[in-house]
Amino acid sequence: MKISDLIPRSDRFLSLEFFPPKGQEGWPQFFDQVNQLAGLDPLFVSITYGAGGKLQDNTLEIASAVNERFGLTTMSHLTCVGAERDSIARYLDHLLDAGINNVLALRGDLPTDYPGDAWKDFAYASDLVEFVREGWPEICAGTACYPDAHPESGSIEDDLKWTCHKFEAGSDFAITQLFFDVRRYQDIVTRLRNRGITKPIVPGVLPVLSLQSLNRILALCGANIPLKLYLELQKAHEQGGDMAVREKGVEIARRQIRELLAMGAPGIHLYTLNNADLCLDILTDLPELDG
């Protein structure tokens, strides 16, 4: 089922993102985490994709298994790094053979040790979207957008221009990069609507597990966190270490979800970190997502 067909029929939906384990020895634990969260009845789940040929086969196998074992509408990530037209074409064909017709087209981040030419046949996510549209019309193609602007963008306006270009290329919906100030989500949706973009914009919510992981993620993606929230997390760490930060992170995520849905978000895309216990702590007894 195409995600673009499911979203308009849904109210306050939940979707989940997982990353594939690096080796098959990690598969049993991974599927246990998926199994625990499948009972939440997510509208769809997404499986991340290794850049430059790394872990791509894992993504296909994991996505196929999740689709088959749990009957969940599944979406595979695609990235431009090192991608060639023939390899992407084969990958799309394999997805369809596995009963999967949803992809999230991303430019991808360049690994620091990547050898050779990173941008071969696809330089931008919009190139991937156009490629999918040309040869695989039965596949739904989503993209990413950045409430805090992409780190490589010169300005928010420049970033919005490229986001609009992805929709003009044929993107069916967008999922946001992580953010912590819900006003940034409201702002990017308003700006896109003012530019004639009417497709769904799904907010991505990332739980905070520790200050160390938060600082690493903020440095990688260029997102910002309001000082008030950071001070809440810092105080929790001073009082109770990582466990207290986790509890505060759950509280912040629940608050963020409530505020996003109250301002009209169509649903919530939760970055699970492959941690079912954490996600269940956030989502259990959250009536705003009962749909």
HUGIFEN-V734868 format. One line per field, one symbol per residue. ss: DSSP state (@ for helix, = for strand, . for the rest). phi: phi as a letter, one per 30 degrees, with the letter a starting at -180 (. if undefined). burial: + if it has 16 or more other ideal C-beta (glycine too) atoms within 10 Angstrom, else -. Layout:
ss=???
phi=???
burial=???
This chain:
ss=..@@@@@.....======.....@@@@@@@@@@@@@@@.....====...@@@..@@@@@@@@@@@@@@@...======.....@@@@@@@@@@@@@....=====..................@@@@@@@@@@@....======..........@@@@@@@@@@@@@@...====.....@@@@@@@@@@@@@.....=======....@@@@@@@@@@@.....@@@@@@@@@@@@@@@@@@@@@@@@@@@@@@@@@@@@....=====....@@@@@@@@...@@@..
phi=.dddddedccbhdcbbcbcdddbddcdeddddddddcdddhddabcbdbddijdiddedddddddddddcicdcbcdbbdeidcedddddddddddddicbbbcdbdicdddcddiddcdcbcbedddddddddcbddcdccbcbbecidecddadddddeddddddddkddabcddeabcddddeddddddddcidcddccdcccdccaddddddddddcidcbeeedddddddddddaiddddedddddddddddeddddcjddabccddhhbdedddddcdicddcdh
burial=-+++-++--+-++++++++++--------++-++--++---+++++++++++-+++-++++++++++--+-++++++++++++----+--++-++--+-+++++++++---------+---+-+++++++++---+--++++++++++++--+--+--++-+++-++-++++++++++++++-+++-++-++----+--++++++++++++-++--++--+-+-+---++-++--++-------++-+++-+++-++++++---++++++++++++-++-+++--+--+--
